[in-house]
Amino acid sequence: MTILNRDTLAIIMIGTTHVIDMGGESAFIHYETAEKAHMLLPDGTRFHGQWDLLDDGYKVEWTDGPAGSWKLEHTSGAIDYVDATGTVRGRISRIDFGDTASLAA
């Protein structure tokens, strides 16, 4: 297992949409710029907010929503979202270039 660093995260996050498998349901996170992000949870909840890269992950503050820090962990054939407690919360099923889920609209 390898925690992805700032340089790798910048490449796979900025300007992309991550489709995250959360136990059979999908969440979508669009990292519009190096500061703005948008999320759609499986239950239809949407968040917009600010995010910042850290040396070994990122932090996010959703407007009218939670704040948190996350790491992306690479294992053979997978990248997982890991919360501040070290718990895997979802696995990236694909990375799309652009705002393919129209989250910024």
Disulfide bonds with the S-S distance in Angstrom:
none
